[in-house]
Amino acid sequence: MKNLIYVKKHFLAVFAIMLSLGYGSFSFAKAKFATNWHLLTQASTPANDVVGAITMNPTQGGTCNTATKPVRCSIQFDNDFNANIVGLTVSAAEALPGVDETARTYKP
């Protein structure tokens, strides 16, 4: 009976702690599985393109959002270990563990 009174008395505190732990876990997982888009400096072949700075999602609009292929514009990677890939060629970035290309966008 004392345990039941204790639980009732501290329910709000326990609920707040559990809620914050759940939110923190979700935020960590969301950040871990987020995939960034990077600008590309076009080279003679797609494998030799140089990965540039992180950019906004080009599929949301802008000049770098077409599916046609005249000019390679940006690239998206799964980067499981958050390796620094800025300045590397696409082939060098993909050679790192946990780094895989997931998408590209183009501009006319």
Buried (B, 14 or more C-beta within 10 A) or exposed (E): EEEEEEEEEEEEEEEEEEEEEEEEEEEEEEEEEEEBBBBBEEEEEBEEBBBBEEBEBBBEEBEBBBEEEEBBBBBBBEBBEEBEBEEBBBEBBBEBEEBEBEEBBBBE
